[in-house]
Amino acid sequence: MKLKLTAIVLALSGTAAFAGPTCNVPQEKWMKEADFKAQMEKQGYQIKTFKVSKGQCYEIYGFDKAGKKVEIYFDPATGAELERK
């Protein structure tokens, strides 16, 4: 029983490691979604999915200019890349 409990605690604590970054930017300062997407496409990204993450960052799933699959989080105000998975 003790082993099971330890495994459950470790499993639950490990899920936080998979969460993306948190962006603490007021929404009125966010870049317009259309402008952000256009900026990313100019840089060669093919966006398959765009969303606002649970941490209130812009998040894209798609491909970079080399055709490599990407999942990237961005600051919604500046468009700066924060984390790539």
Order of alpha helices (4+ residues) and beta strands (2+ residues): alpha-alpha-beta-beta-beta-beta
